[in-house]
Amino acid sequence: MPRQAGILNSALDAVGHTPLVRLDRIAKDAGLKCNLLGKVEYMSSGGSVKDRIAKRMVEAAEAEGKLIPGKSVVIEPTSGNTGIGLAMACAIKGYSVIITMPEKMSMEKEAALRALGAEVVRTPNEAAWDSPESHLGVAQRLRDSIPYGIILDQYRNVNNPLAHEFTTGPEIIEDVTDTPSTPSRPSSGKVDVFVAGAGTGGTVTGISRALKKQHNPKCIVIGVDPKGSVLAYPDTLNDKADDGIPYVVEGIGYDFIPDVLSRGPETVDHWIKTSDAEAYAAVRLLMKKEGLLVGGSSGSSLGGTLAWFKTEAGKKVADTEGLNVVVLLPDGVRNYIGKEWFLDLSLKGEPSPLLHQIKDILCPGIASPKL
């Protein structure tokens, strides 16, 4: 749906409608002839792609009579962003919220959740998904004990992929088809490749359906899964040597297959496994080259894209002018400001030539001034 003009009724009217941005500087450095485009989801009102499913799940539950004003308590197991989207929606609509979230997720996410009025319960990172101590198990125990408690359940809720099939996918299609091909910026006029990381899998599933069914049946869809997760297909891609290894990137990957994820070739043509190191190197590129303050899972998406370009199929796309490759960038750096990976990236990098010039001007003759 087009973004509402004029004064918005609430922050929910500013969910989605995010820009598609050219990543020309990264593309040039990588020697790409195709168009590399980023769908920048941190510009949604709640700060991530998960705003979309939170809004749709709440509104669908209201329409179905599952949420009772003044009584319902929304309880959701999440890695954080879905919780923030739900807390935002429920703050506006007047529902109480409890979020269960693994310890590894950032303190910034917890702070944002509490600021929006949610209660937060942390769970052990090592708890298996089907353990009573996991974020899923704890949410179920709370739901069973709290009057009017309800789990909207992003892992099984059909409104998760539907939100992307009906909003994110069509937005991407509209932006690509509405941008004319010119001699200086040739375009095929369609989305030729789409890349996204998978957590619940609703994003890649829903957008793939929109692209393949409504737009371009030949669109190549790439799913990105961190090493240590089991979402990639076929299962042989999930190296047993990596099975269960901890990864720092938040919001993607799981130790079980969510119901809303359609991971087979009818939906996802290829899967790429990525490491934390690849993700954070790509985050640096997005920040330093494109000025986009994205989170770690955005780096996973870009890192997976650059890795796919090195495959036989990827090289053909990379070398073809006018083909449009869209990379989903799920959230911003707001939720990770205090994480070690971001502080290392931002504060401990190699000094620039400009820093040496500043030292020479302000601290002449001092070998190692503190600036």
N, C-alpha and C positions, 0 to 999 in steps of 0.2 A: 504494500500500500504506500502511496506517496506520503511524504512527511506533511503533517498538518501545518498550514500556514498561520501566521499570526501568533497570538498568545496561546500557550499550551495550558491544558487543564491541570496537568500534573507531570512529574518526571517520567511517568510511564509513557507519555506521548513522545518522549525523546529517546525511547528505547529503539535501537537499530538505526536504520537510515545512515549507515556509516560510509565513509568515502572509500573509493578504489583509487589507490595512489600508484603512480609509476615508480618503480625502483630502478631508475635508469643508471645510476652511478654504480650500483652493485652489478647490474647486468653488463655494463661496459667493462668493469674490472674482471668479470668472469668470461668475457669474450662471447657473450650471447648475442645472437642476431634477433631472437624472438623478443616479444614484449614481456617483461616481468612486472607483475602488478600485485600490490598488497591490499587486501581487504582489512582495513584498520578498525578493529572492533573496540579498542579502548575508548573510542570517541562516542560510544553509546552512553546513556546517562548513568548507568551503574558501573561502567568501566570495563565491561567484558562482553564477549559473545553470549555468555550465559544469561544475560538480562533477557534475551529473547525467549528462552524456554521458561524462565521464571514467570514472566508476564503471562505467557500462554497457559502454563499449567494452573496458575491461580485463577485466571479468568474462566478456564474450562471447568475447574472444580466448582466455582461459583455458579456457573450456568447449570451444572448437574446437581446442584443442591448439596454438595459434599462439604462446603464451607459454610459455617453458621456464624453470621456477624455477632461479635461480642462473646462468642463461646469457643470457636475453633482455635486449636493450638497447632500451628504448622511445624512439623518436625522433619528435618531433612539431613541425611548423611551426605557430605560433600567435601570436596577438596578446597572449597572456599568461595569460588566465584558464583556458583549457583546459589549458595547461601546468601551472598551479598545481594544478588538479584531478587531473591525471595524476601529478604529482610526489607529491601527498598519497597517492593510491591506491598508487603504486609504492613509496613509503616503507613503507607498511603491509605490502605483499605481498612486498617484497624484490627488486624489479627496478631496474636502473640506468636513468637517464633523461637524454636530451639534448634540450634545447628550442632551436629556432631561432626567432628573433624579430626583427622590424624595429627599427632604431635608435630610431624615434619612440616606441616603447612605454616606459612609465615605468621608472625605476630601481627604484622600489618593487616592481614585478613581478619584476624580475630578482633583487632581494634575497630576496623570498619564495621564489622558485624555488630559489635556492642554499641557503637555510636548510633547505629540504625535501630537499636532497641532489642536486638536478639540476645538470647542466652547462648553461650557456647560451651560445649563439653568436648574436651580433648580425649583422644583414644590412642593406645599404643601403636606405633608404626609397625611393629612386628606382628600384630594380630592379623591372622588370615581373614579374608573377606567373610567367611562363614562362621567365624568365631563370635561368641556372645560379647567379647571385648572389643570387636572391631567397630568402626563408626557405623556400619550397617546394623550390627547386632545391638549396639547401645540405643540407636534410634528406635529399633523395634521394641526393645524393653520399655523405653519411655512412652512410646505410642500405646502400648498395652496397659500402661498404668495411669496415664493422665487422661482425665475425662475430656472428651471431644478432641483428643489428639489425632492427627492425621499426617501420614507420610505421602506426599505427592509423588515421590519416587521417580527421580529422573532416570534411573536405570531401566525402568519398565514402562514409563509413561509415554504413550504414543505421541503426546503433544510435544515431546522433546524433538524428535526428527521432523514432525510436522511444522514446528516453528521455523525451522530452517528451509524446509521445502516451500513454505509459503511466504517467507520474508527474505532471508539471507540470499538464497539462490536467485529469486527474481530480481533482487537489487543488483547482484553481480551481472546478471544477464542484461538488465536495462542499461547499466553504465557502459558495458562493452558495446552493445548494439547501437547505443545512441552516440558513440564517439566515432566520427567519420574517419575513414582511411585517407591519409594524405601522403604525398611523395616523401615527406620527411618523417612521417610516423605511419608507416603502412600497418594495416590491420586486416585480419581475416573476417572481421565482423562478427566473430563468435568466440565463445570460451573454448579453447582447444585443450587445455590442461587445467585441472584444479588440484590443489595440494592442501591437505589439512591434517593436523595431528588428531589422535583419537583418545578420548577419555571414556565417557559414557558411549561415545560413538554416534550420538545423535546428530552432531554437526556434519560430519562427513557423509553420513547416511542420507540426511535430509537434503543437503545441497546437491549431492550426486543425483538423487531422484529428480530434483528440479532441472538440473543440467541435461541429464540423459533423456528424460521423458518429454520435457517441454521445449528444449532448445537445440541440443546437439547430441544425437545418439552416439556419435563417435568420440565424444569428449573423453579424454583419459583422466581418470581420477586416481590420485596417489594418496595413500594413507601413511601417516608417519607414526611410529610406535617406538618408545624408548627401550633400549636394551634393559632387560630385567622384567619387562612386561610380557603379556601373552596374547596381545590383541592381533598381531600380524597374522596374515593368512597367505599360504598354508602354514600349519603349525611348525613345519620344519624350519621356518624362518626364525622362530623363537629358540635360539641356540640354548641347549640344556646347560651349557657352561655359564650362560648369563641368567638362568632361571632364578628369579627371586632376588637378584642382586639389587641393593638399594640404588635409586637414582634420585638426584636432587631436584630435577625439573618437576614443577608442580602442575597438576591439572590434566595431565595426559598419562596413559598407561594404567593397567590394572592387572591383578592376579586372577581375574575371572572375566568371562565374556558377558557384558551387559546385554539384556534382551533387546534393547533398541539399536544395537550395532548390527548392521548387515555387512559382514566383512568379506563376503565372497566376491568373485569376479563380476557378478551381475551388478555390483555396486561400486566396489573398489578394484580397479584394474591391477594396481601394483602396490606393494607395501615396502616401505623403507625403514630400517631400524637405525636409530641415532643414539649417540652418547651425550652425556652432559657437556663434555668438552666441545663437541660439534655445535651443540645448542648455544652455548655461551659465546663461542667465536662468532656465530651468526648474529646474536644479539648485538655484539659490538659493531658489526657491519651496519645493521639497521640503525643504530644510534649515530655512529660516526659518519656514515655515508649518506643516510637518508633523513636524519633528524627525527627518527621515530622512537619514542621512549616506550619500548615494548617490554614484555615479560619473557621469561625463559621458554615458555611453550611456543612463542612466536619464533624464537631462535631455532627450536626443533623443526618447525615447519619449513623455515628457509634452509636450514642445514640439510634437511631431507630432500628439498628441491634441488639444491646444488649437487648433492650426491646422485640424485636420479639423472641429472644432466650428463653424468659421466657414463651412464649405461648406454647400450646400443640404441634403444628406443629414445632415450633422453637426448642423445647427441643429434639425432635427426630433427628433433624439435628445436633444440638450441641453435642449430645452424639454419633455421628457416625464418626469413623475415616475415613479419606480419602475424605469426602465430601468437596467441594470447595465453600466457600462463599466469593463473591467479593463485596466490598464496594467502591462506587465511592466517591473520595475525590476531590471536584470540584476546589478549589483554595487554595492559600497560605495566609500567614498572612501579606504579604506586604501591602495589602489594608486596614489593620485594626490596624496598629501599634499605632495610636493615640486614638483608641476607648476605652471607659471606661472599657468595659468587658475585653479587652486584657491587659490593664494596671493593672487592679485588679488581673488578673491571673498571670501576670509575675512579678509584683513589690510588691504585697501585700500578697503573700502567707505565709504560716507558715515557720519560719526559719528552716533551716536544721541543723542536728548535726554538719555538717562541719562549719557552720557559728559560732556556739558557740566555736568551736576549734580555728577558726581564731581570734575571740575576745580575747580568753584566751592568745593567743600568742602575738598579737599586742597591746592589751589594758589590761594588767593584773591589776586586782584590780578596774577597772572601771565598775560600774554596768550596765550602758546603753550607751556604746560608739556609736558614729555615724560612721558607715562604709559605 
